[in-house]
Amino acid sequence: MTSNFTKLPVWHEGERFIQEKVGVAERMASVGQRVIRDYMPDQHREFYAKLPFIVLGSVDEAGAPWATFLEGRSGFITSPDATTLEVDASADPTDPAASGLAPCKPIGLLGIEMHTRRRNRMNGVVGEASHGFRIDVDQSFGNCPRYIQLRDFSYARDPGTLYAGAVEALSALDAASRAMIAGADSFFVASYADRDDRRQVDVSHRGGKAGFVRIADDGTLTIPDFDGNLFFNTLGNILLNGKAGLLFVDYASGDVLQMTGTTEVIFDSPEIAAFQGTERLWTFTPQTIVRRRGALALRWAMQAEPWSPSSLMTGDWDEAANRLRAAELSTRWRPLKVTKIVDESSSIRSFHLQPGDGAGLLPHQAGQHLPIRLTLPGDDKPVIRNYTLSAAPSDGVYRLSIKREGAVSRHLHDSVRVDDVIEARAPAGDFTIDARETRPAVLLAGGVGITPMLAMLRHVVYEGVRKQRVRPTYLFHAARTKAERPFGPELATLVENSFSTVKLIRVLSDPTDAAEGIDYEAAGRIDMALLTRFLPFNDYDFYLCGPPAFTQALYDGLRSLNIADARIHAEAFGPSSLVRTPDVTASAQAPQRPASTKPVPVAFMASAKEARWTPASGTLLDLAEARGLSPEFSCREGTCGTCKTKLLRGAVTHIRQPGVSLADDEVLICSAVPAEQQSVDEDRIQLEV
């Protein structure tokens, strides 16, 4: 059978606005045509017929949306044909959603099995039936099950019994209702959109960790919006009319808390980045609140392992608040406590770090490094080093995996213990990966160069599992021997959890005491012949990290095969920068201004000291040290960003291409010198040092 409704575009302007904002409008135009139907597939009809309850969304005469449960015994819903549901039940007269369930009224419906995480949605119009009511289908579609906690149901009484308890109309959220919301791991939301010739009502489920809804002192609720099916039915409706109805259920007691009020979608807020897994936020301000204790005949009990993996991959409001406090401290040295030390191989040791100052960890990007500061025994000045973070942003910990080489790393290996404190600044660096990209990534790691690659791979797999779409990735890891190769079990787990989209190729230059196919896939070194052997023909993004000779050889080899420079991302070890060959078609970078050939006065404003730079003075860092100052630095080669400084006046040029991003008013003093004067405002340099 076919629907009696006029055919409308699948998505309305509110839904399309958000789809366009997140860059999926073209894809969703195609998806919508396939999955939004004007009839119910047979499997949906059979599913509704098994349910002991459905969730309904309706709109009252004042235009306020409400969400509610309608209960019955399995079979109380039937489907005589593909465009009709018949419901042998009626809303309780005390239910504020009841007035919107009258004949000819638009309605939203959600069928959900909490013990299987299956759910389907539909919207339509109420019609008359001999028993209960009928729903004529307008739109029917499957729905995302990822944030549903597993619960088994039972009946506390006959579901046809009228509610005999008190209907509490609350002027504001009281202590009991706040506690109910604060402990909730799910709720239901009704919303609607007025389209050309009719109103379409939606009702949906929202879930997360217990407490994922925040309650402000004035009763405003803030709700994180996690990754889902990209339909944006609810938020699209909210954009159009700013209204919603919320339903919270106490699954153990049958209490229901229904609210209708105003809403707002928040696309830009520091809290979005601070709350793990959040794509955007929305707020709800209740205007009418109704509580009915024990109103439901059904009860639910959590299963032995109830939590949705997707819910567990999200953050919480305490963590978000801690991260925001950490952001305020991002320009300072902070104490980090060593919470765990792990030997990853015969030469690499990992140090797990957590804040020791009460604030949270500042989120980092996979591949970035962490500047740390410590004083070696016998020294009177601290030294600064930058070590790559081997943990993903989602891991909730900073992990430094450090090879024993050099005075600082030897000190860390030999002297640092659990509960010791290491000072650190905010993570930094531009060598990062986009887990949302669909082009396959090839990670090429030499030795301890595996550390940023491990962080990248953890991020790619985590985000892919969270969003049900893992970026295809190949990891080539070269080590000298099996004993020196770290992270074997961890990498194996990542491969196993990647839905078969991550391929690991282990390379040993000395395979003694190792079995091919078990301990390694190739002997020798990573070179173009090896890549050709293991990589299918495709278009890739390449990520390189290892000793300078390793990185340069691979870069040159990739460029010789006409791999675009922009597709090769690299980080070299130590005081060495990669020598790149720009693409012929690449836009020419503005040339660096020539260095001044004349003396230039330099003022170090924070120190209230001045100096006179001459071409023989070296860099501005050299000049500052000659003047007795001790600016922070690490690599002295323009690659780590530790010496990044504000330029308050004047013009400088860099004698080495900076390896980190700089704002217009920032310079790397380890590589900067005064530029040739072009205006009277450039007759002197002022630095925030």
VOGU-3710 file (C-alpha; in Angstrom, 3 decimals, decimal comma):
1> mtsnftklpv> 0,000/0,000/0,000  1,049/3,607/-0,435  0,734/6,544/1,912  -2,002/9,180/1,548  0,464/11,939/2,428  1,804/14,460/-0,071  5,410/13,654/-0,946  7,787/16,101/0,769  11,580/16,380/0,569  13,109/13,859/2,973
11> whegerfiqe> 14,918/16,510/5,053  13,529/19,866/6,126  15,609/23,031/6,339  16,565/22,557/10,012  17,935/19,074/9,395  19,711/20,182/6,216  21,281/23,157/8,013  23,056/20,913/10,524  23,963/18,335/7,889  25,571/21,087/5,829
21> kvgvaermas> 27,315/22,483/8,894  29,012/19,154/9,608  29,758/18,474/5,933  27,460/15,496/5,301  24,586/17,094/3,380  25,445/15,492/0,049  25,838/12,044/1,565  22,654/12,353/3,637  20,645/13,435/0,585  21,399/10,012/-0,866
31> vgqrvirdym> 20,993/8,152/2,439  17,638/9,791/3,102  16,210/8,603/-0,187  17,151/5,026/0,713  16,203/4,765/4,387  13,326/7,210/5,017  10,202/5,431/3,762  6,501/6,240/3,589  5,698/2,690/4,646  6,918/0,176/7,233
41> pdqhrefyak> 9,084/-2,754/6,093  7,774/-6,135/7,259  10,538/-6,447/9,860  9,428/-3,150/11,461  5,800/-4,278/11,528  6,797/-7,559/13,189  9,023/-5,678/15,642  6,227/-3,340/16,808  3,923/-6,331/17,326  6,319/-7,804/19,933
51> lpfivlgsvd> 6,710/-4,704/22,085  5,269/-4,251/25,614  5,373/-0,467/25,255  6,012/2,319/22,769  7,250/5,869/23,234  4,976/8,538/21,792  5,472/12,208/21,051  2,520/14,564/20,729  1,758/18,287/20,664  -0,928/19,922/22,802
61> eagapwatfl> -3,290/22,721/21,776  -0,774/25,351/22,935  1,900/23,955/20,607  3,899/22,335/23,432  5,448/18,919/22,686  5,212/16,050/25,181  6,782/12,596/25,329  5,189/9,598/27,043  5,067/5,781/27,311  2,046/3,750/26,212
71> egrsgfitsp> 2,016/0,202/27,656  0,334/-3,111/26,916  0,943/-6,818/26,670  3,031/-8,064/23,769  0,735/-7,962/20,717  -1,193/-4,836/21,725  0,213/-3,236/18,556  -0,702/-4,737/15,178  -0,100/-3,732/11,566  -2,874/-4,623/9,135
81> dattlevdas> -0,854/-3,182/6,262  2,481/-1,448/5,576  1,155/2,070/6,178  -0,911/1,465/9,313  -0,372/0,596/12,961  -3,280/-0,179/15,278  -2,689/0,342/18,992  -5,062/-1,398/21,407  -4,481/1,032/24,277  -5,242/4,605/25,244
91> adptdpaasg> -3,240/7,262/26,993  -4,089/7,703/30,648  -6,275/10,804/31,144  -3,747/12,167/33,650  -0,968/12,078/31,028  -0,184/15,596/29,696  0,585/14,004/26,310  -2,948/12,569/26,029  -4,573/15,621/24,428  -2,213/15,373/21,478
101> lapckpigll> -3,218/11,761/20,753  -6,703/12,622/19,462  -7,846/11,738/15,909  -6,218/13,736/13,094  -3,365/14,833/15,377  0,250/14,369/14,245  2,244/11,899/16,315  5,774/10,597/16,691  6,507/7,004/17,643  9,590/5,146/18,868
111> giemhtrrrn> 9,618/1,395/19,220  12,490/0,337/21,455  13,611/-2,945/22,990  15,934/-2,076/25,807  16,926/-5,729/26,297  18,230/-5,961/22,689  19,050/-2,316/21,857  16,836/-2,490/18,797  14,736/0,514/17,907  12,712/1,945/15,021
121> rmngvvgeas> 11,019/5,281/14,532  7,980/6,524/12,730  5,858/9,622/12,472  2,307/9,893/11,201  -1,219/10,934/12,085  -3,673/9,521/14,617  -6,791/7,867/13,222  -9,822/6,196/14,771  -9,980/2,467/15,445  -12,509/0,113/17,048
131> hgfridvdqs> -10,169/-0,280/20,020  -7,556/2,306/20,960  -6,376/4,248/17,922  -4,707/3,951/14,524  -1,518/5,576/13,229  -1,187/6,302/9,509  2,459/6,341/8,476  4,096/9,495/7,148  7,794/8,588/7,594  9,312/5,308/8,835
141> fgncpryiql> 12,980/4,519/9,459  15,423/2,534/11,559  17,374/4,311/14,240  20,752/4,292/15,985  20,908/1,826/18,936  24,341/2,801/20,223  23,568/4,614/23,499  20,931/2,234/24,908  21,743/0,491/28,203  20,535/-3,129/28,364
151> rdfsyardpg> 17,506/-3,642/30,620  15,041/-6,504/31,071  11,374/-5,696/31,691  8,636/-7,094/33,928  5,110/-6,059/34,903  4,320/-4,669/38,350  0,576/-4,612/37,550  -1,764/-4,974/34,627  -0,842/-2,356/32,000  -4,516/-1,509/31,343
161> tlyagaveal> -5,054/-0,197/34,888  -5,732/3,536/35,100  -3,298/5,606/37,111  -4,720/6,357/40,559  -1,855/8,350/42,018  -1,340/12,074/42,389  -0,418/14,255/39,431  2,207/16,697/40,700  2,481/19,960/38,778  5,865/21,433/39,724
171> saldaasram> 6,677/25,099/39,375  10,383/24,227/39,236  12,603/21,184/39,537  12,627/20,051/43,164  15,238/17,928/44,943  13,609/14,631/43,936  13,306/15,532/40,246  16,865/16,856/40,177  18,103/13,587/41,683  16,144/11,634/39,072
181> iagadsffva> 17,698/13,607/36,205  21,187/13,576/37,738  21,141/9,776/37,961  19,623/9,167/34,528  21,520/7,349/31,805  18,733/7,962/29,278  15,685/10,051/28,526  13,254/10,605/25,652  12,630/13,795/23,707  9,680/14,878/21,573
191> syadrddrrq> 9,945/17,650/18,989  8,204/18,710/15,803  8,466/20,673/12,578  5,678/22,460/10,705  6,186/21,773/7,015  4,297/22,777/3,876  1,009/21,016/4,466  1,396/19,222/7,772  3,155/18,893/11,094  5,685/16,118/11,610
201> vdvshrggka> 6,341/14,997/15,190  9,426/13,041/16,258  10,277/11,282/19,475  13,730/9,895/20,176  15,946/8,315/22,803  19,041/9,942/24,274  21,590/8,000/26,319  25,028/8,237/27,888  26,762/7,664/31,176  24,668/8,224/34,283
211> gfvriaddgt> 24,681/11,977/34,902  25,256/13,001/31,285  22,498/15,633/31,656  23,689/18,671/33,614  21,259/20,674/35,739  21,919/24,371/36,349  20,759/26,215/39,439  17,905/27,787/37,439  16,738/24,386/36,185  18,205/24,627/32,689
221> ltipdfdgnl> 19,411/21,274/31,398  22,495/20,969/29,172  22,728/17,839/27,059  25,739/16,652/25,051  24,921/15,516/21,514  27,007/12,472/20,623  27,800/11,010/17,227  24,773/9,284/15,720  23,064/8,610/12,409  23,456/12,195/11,114
231> ffntlgnill> 19,715/12,589/10,539  19,440/15,440/13,102  15,645/15,078/13,310  15,416/16,341/16,887  18,002/19,112/16,661  16,698/20,142/13,243  13,221/20,531/14,720  14,633/22,508/17,634  16,326/24,890/15,204  12,974/25,575/13,557
241> ngkagllfvd> 10,805/26,217/16,616  12,926/26,016/19,775  10,582/23,609/21,568  10,886/20,103/23,012  9,261/17,762/25,495  11,425/15,577/27,751  10,511/12,347/29,528  12,615/10,849/32,322  11,702/7,401/33,650  12,721/5,767/36,916
251> yasgdvlqmt> 12,978/2,216/35,593  12,900/0,649/39,046  9,845/2,472/40,452  7,860/3,376/37,334  7,940/7,093/38,169  7,754/9,451/35,189  8,877/13,061/34,951  7,500/14,918/31,933  8,517/18,409/30,940  7,882/20,735/28,037
261> gttevifdsp> 9,896/23,865/27,406  12,260/25,852/25,236  15,466/24,636/23,693  18,600/25,925/21,987  21,338/24,184/19,979  24,927/25,205/20,791  27,456/24,685/18,007  30,380/26,615/19,477  31,496/26,320/23,093  34,719/25,373/24,902
271> eiaafqgter> 32,658/22,723/26,704  32,149/20,824/23,441  35,855/20,076/23,098  36,158/19,447/26,839  33,380/16,820/26,992  34,749/13,607/25,464  32,716/12,396/22,475  30,503/15,477/22,229  29,783/16,921/18,783  27,610/19,800/19,989
281> lwtftpqtiv> 25,384/20,742/22,964  21,777/21,678/23,429  19,907/23,189/26,329  16,386/22,722/27,635  14,578/25,150/29,929  11,420/23,599/31,451  8,237/25,658/31,416  5,717/23,017/32,526  6,720/20,057/34,711  4,537/17,081/35,617
291> rrrgalalrw> 5,521/14,169/37,853  3,467/10,984/38,263  4,965/8,562/40,747  4,516/4,887/39,857  2,589/5,774/36,715  4,028/2,909/34,675  3,001/-0,726/35,003  6,356/-1,853/33,632  9,604/-2,105/35,565  13,100/-2,622/34,212
301> amqaepwsps> 16,256/-4,107/35,732  19,727/-3,711/34,305  21,359/-6,779/32,793  24,638/-8,160/34,137  26,702/-6,130/31,625  24,285/-3,352/30,718  26,410/-0,476/29,533  26,495/0,445/25,895  30,124/0,537/24,696  29,318/3,816/22,937
311> slmtgdwdea> 28,047/5,338/26,196  31,220/4,279/27,988  33,312/6,015/25,307  31,853/9,395/26,257  33,000/11,751/28,991  31,244/13,391/31,899  30,689/16,892/33,201  33,282/16,654/35,994  35,924/15,655/33,462  34,852/18,498/31,181
321> anrlraaels> 35,093/21,023/34,019  38,571/19,745/34,915  39,679/20,088/31,310  38,415/23,657/31,182  40,377/24,458/34,341  43,420/22,886/32,714  42,962/25,151/29,679  43,343/28,162/31,968  46,734/26,762/33,010  47,889/25,911/29,491
331> trwrplkvtk> 50,666/28,523/29,416  52,155/27,472/32,759  54,372/24,666/33,926  52,184/22,213/35,804  53,094/19,345/38,158  52,273/15,918/36,722  52,517/12,881/38,980  53,972/9,630/37,670  51,205/7,077/38,246  52,666/4,051/36,468
341> ivdesssirs> 55,928/2,966/34,821  55,965/0,193/32,220  58,902/-1,405/30,424  57,756/-1,663/26,818  60,950/-3,255/25,456  64,599/-3,729/26,377  65,250/-0,029/25,774  61,894/1,816/25,965  60,057/2,668/29,167  56,642/4,335/29,461
351> fhlqpgdgag> 55,742/6,900/32,111  52,039/7,478/32,802  51,302/10,994/34,045  48,299/12,579/35,724  47,822/16,156/37,022  49,031/16,826/40,520  47,363/20,233/40,897  43,681/19,303/40,978  42,942/20,419/37,404  42,351/18,014/34,543
361> llphqagqhl> 44,478/16,992/31,620  44,465/19,381/28,720  43,264/17,418/25,668  45,943/16,815/23,069  45,960/15,771/19,449  47,309/12,363/18,506  50,945/12,797/17,451  51,741/15,847/19,568  54,617/16,062/22,010  54,735/17,083/25,666
371> pirltlpgdd> 57,324/19,610/26,858  58,697/18,550/30,239  61,106/20,338/32,595  63,362/18,723/35,156  66,682/19,357/36,869  69,387/16,751/36,553  71,517/15,885/39,587  74,423/18,294/39,906  72,850/20,944/37,642  71,592/24,268/38,916
381> kpvirnytls> 69,282/24,949/35,962  66,404/22,834/34,680  66,482/21,348/31,210  63,526/21,129/28,845  62,838/18,190/26,596  59,963/17,328/24,278  58,770/13,730/24,210  55,983/12,464/21,996  52,792/11,376/23,721  52,078/7,723/22,949
391> aapsdgvyrl> 48,513/7,896/24,321  45,413/8,919/22,393  43,358/11,973/23,451  40,632/9,595/24,661  42,916/7,639/27,003  42,585/10,115/29,871  46,304/9,994/30,646  49,556/11,389/29,294  51,953/8,594/28,422  55,569/9,236/27,472
401> sikregavsr> 57,391/6,236/25,979  61,074/7,098/26,115  64,099/5,281/24,727  67,127/5,149/26,979  69,598/7,425/25,183  71,039/10,738/26,344  71,429/12,232/29,795  67,778/13,213/30,318  66,312/9,894/29,189  68,849/7,989/31,300
411> hlhdsvrvdd> 67,821/10,058/34,305  64,151/9,268/33,645  64,896/5,555/33,293  67,210/5,310/36,289  65,869/7,795/38,815  62,173/8,560/38,287  59,736/6,440/40,270  55,978/6,178/40,749  54,579/9,208/42,675  57,469/11,430/41,539
421> viearapagd> 56,487/14,748/39,978  57,521/16,034/36,561  56,705/19,530/35,364  55,036/19,858/31,961  53,530/22,449/29,659  50,578/22,045/27,299  51,028/19,473/24,519  52,188/20,982/21,232  53,097/20,101/17,662  51,549/19,934/14,200
431> ftidaretrp> 52,346/16,298/13,389  48,792/15,011/13,830  46,223/12,854/12,053  42,560/13,325/11,159  40,686/10,161/12,164  37,621/11,310/10,202  39,436/11,318/6,848  38,394/8,472/4,546  41,631/8,289/2,520  43,756/5,370/3,825
441> avllaggvgi> 46,706/6,315/6,040  50,139/4,710/5,947  52,158/5,092/9,159  55,892/4,481/8,748  57,777/4,223/12,058  61,454/3,612/12,654  62,499/2,511/16,145  61,070/4,694/18,878  59,401/6,696/16,106  56,517/4,339/16,852
451> tpmlamlrhv> 55,399/6,607/19,719  53,438/9,225/17,740  52,221/6,491/15,389  50,857/4,521/18,329  48,970/7,579/19,550  47,621/8,127/16,038  46,563/4,508/15,671  44,869/4,468/19,084  43,000/7,631/18,064  41,993/6,273/14,650
461> vyegvrkqrv> 40,653/3,034/16,134  38,928/4,718/19,083  37,193/7,319/16,944  36,367/4,717/14,321  34,758/2,387/16,850  32,901/5,333/18,381  31,593/6,420/14,981  31,316/2,926/13,490  33,724/3,812/10,681  37,466/3,198/11,140
471> rptylfhaar> 39,839/4,968/8,791  41,782/2,309/6,793  45,349/2,345/8,141  48,610/0,508/7,465  51,300/0,613/10,149  54,852/-0,331/9,167  57,094/-0,572/12,226  60,825/-1,170/11,873  62,944/-2,309/14,820  66,385/-3,861/15,073
481> tkaerpfgpe> 65,409/-6,957/17,064  62,290/-8,507/18,535  63,491/-7,655/22,069  63,852/-3,976/21,159  60,404/-3,691/19,578  57,775/-2,219/21,953  53,982/-2,381/22,213  53,462/-5,811/20,630  50,303/-6,854/22,552  48,883/-3,328/22,413
491> latlvensfs> 49,242/-3,129/18,640  47,724/-6,585/18,234  44,673/-5,494/20,248  44,237/-2,379/18,133  44,341/-4,444/14,959  41,782/-6,867/16,424  39,403/-4,029/17,401  39,614/-2,175/14,086  36,933/-4,069/12,132  39,756/-5,440/9,909
501> tvklirvlsd> 40,671/-1,969/8,641  44,127/-1,760/10,300  47,018/-3,771/8,880  50,278/-4,175/10,844  53,556/-4,923/9,058  56,411/-5,584/11,502  59,929/-5,271/10,108  63,084/-6,562/11,816  66,563/-5,754/10,590  67,917/-8,617/12,718
511> ptdaaegidy> 65,336/-11,430/12,833  67,516/-13,745/14,908  65,378/-15,683/17,407  62,178/-14,487/15,652  59,762/-16,500/13,509  58,522/-15,005/10,245  54,747/-14,731/10,133  54,551/-14,955/13,925  57,003/-12,330/15,169  57,471/-10,293/11,992
521> eaagridmal> 56,229/-9,915/8,438  59,420/-8,741/6,733  63,161/-8,706/7,351  65,411/-5,803/6,414  64,240/-2,223/6,461  61,307/-0,118/5,370  61,999/1,096/1,840  60,078/1,595/-1,374  60,419/-2,058/-2,386  58,835/-3,130/0,910
531> ltrflpfndy> 55,988/-0,636/0,571  55,292/-1,828/-2,970  55,176/-5,401/-1,691  52,616/-4,809/1,069  50,558/-1,805/-0,082  47,733/-2,311/-2,583  47,505/0,299/-5,309  45,582/3,226/-3,815  45,683/6,888/-2,884  47,274/7,302/0,567
541> dfylcgppaf> 48,313/9,829/3,168  51,782/8,958/4,503  53,044/9,669/8,033  56,766/9,286/8,718  58,619/9,288/12,022  62,064/7,973/12,844  65,738/8,910/12,735  66,573/11,673/10,208  68,159/9,355/7,632  65,154/6,988/7,825
551> tqalydglrs> 62,642/9,795/7,345  64,547/11,559/4,570  65,099/8,338/2,587  61,410/7,434/2,725  60,346/10,957/1,857  62,652/11,058/-1,158  61,469/7,614/-2,242  57,810/8,606/-2,037  58,457/11,815/-3,965  60,265/9,795/-6,658
561> lniadariha> 56,984/7,924/-7,172  55,183/11,273/-7,628  53,495/11,145/-4,226  52,461/14,754/-3,597  54,440/16,609/-0,946  51,171/17,574/0,743  50,363/13,880/1,221  53,578/13,205/3,167  53,518/14,212/6,829  56,753/13,797/8,722
571> eafgpsslvr> 58,468/14,365/12,042  62,219/13,874/12,293  64,200/13,154/15,450  66,659/15,509/17,033  68,221/18,639/15,534  67,356/17,743/11,958  64,648/19,009/9,679  63,265/17,190/6,661  64,417/18,612/3,321  61,246/18,815/1,277
581> tpdvtasaqa> 60,700/19,098/-2,454  57,679/21,320/-3,109  55,099/20,221/-5,647  55,440/21,962/-9,010  51,807/23,053/-8,830  52,030/24,185/-5,196  51,491/27,838/-4,475  54,794/29,530/-3,862  55,278/30,543/-0,256  56,028/34,155/0,416
591> pqrpastkpv> 59,808/34,424/0,668  61,330/35,196/4,040  62,379/38,778/4,403  66,137/39,263/4,404  67,886/39,608/7,733  68,973/43,044/8,794  72,559/44,005/7,977  72,522/46,785/10,547  72,444/46,836/14,371  68,901/46,709/15,836
601> pvafmasake> 67,868/47,542/19,440  66,020/44,653/21,123  63,922/45,038/24,275  63,032/41,984/26,371  59,897/43,414/27,929  59,118/40,830/30,642  62,697/41,064/31,909  63,002/44,835/31,501  66,342/44,376/29,736  67,657/45,693/26,466
611> arwtpasgtl> 70,397/44,604/24,109  71,820/45,618/20,775  71,639/42,959/18,076  74,236/42,860/15,330  74,663/40,342/12,495  77,365/38,691/14,598  74,990/38,178/17,550  73,330/35,050/16,151  69,657/34,415/16,868  67,461/36,331/19,275
621> ldlaeargls> 67,808/33,386/21,656  71,594/33,743/21,477  71,226/37,463/22,183  68,937/36,880/25,171  71,372/34,382/26,684  74,289/36,772/26,130  72,294/39,369/28,066  71,980/36,925/30,992  68,421/35,786/30,338  67,225/32,183/30,310
631> pefscregtc> 64,321/31,862/27,865  62,827/28,418/27,568  63,991/26,330/24,626  64,664/22,727/23,736  65,698/21,802/20,194  67,269/25,147/19,089  66,356/24,096/15,547  62,854/25,520/15,170  61,046/22,197/15,299  59,635/21,792/18,818
641> gtcktkllrg> 58,049/25,202/19,442  59,264/25,512/23,047  60,794/28,939/22,447  57,666/30,393/20,835  57,479/34,038/21,890  55,170/37,006/21,309  56,567/39,716/19,034  55,262/43,002/20,414  56,987/45,355/17,984  59,211/45,214/14,953
651> avthirqpgv> 59,800/42,600/12,289  61,827/39,410/12,329  62,764/36,727/9,852  63,511/33,064/10,486  66,826/31,689/9,291  65,295/28,182/9,434  61,771/27,317/8,287  59,672/26,916/11,471  58,503/23,375/12,052  55,436/24,469/14,022
661> sladdevlic> 52,511/26,760/13,273  52,921/30,378/14,323  50,419/33,177/14,724  51,164/36,492/13,036  52,561/37,887/16,295  54,632/34,812/17,261  58,254/33,942/16,530  60,662/31,150/17,380  63,545/33,031/18,947  65,900/30,076/18,416
671> savpaeqqsv> 65,629/30,665/14,667  64,671/34,336/14,446  66,745/37,451/13,751  65,676/41,033/13,079  64,449/41,568/9,522  65,586/44,291/7,181  63,740/47,464/8,135  60,842/48,473/5,853  59,132/51,127/8,006  59,867/53,396/10,946
681> dedriqlev> 57,876/51,032/13,222  60,506/48,376/12,619  63,435/50,351/13,972  63,497/48,218/17,122  62,350/44,805/18,353  60,210/44,188/21,431  59,771/40,621/22,663  57,668/39,174/25,484  60,691/37,609/27,206
//
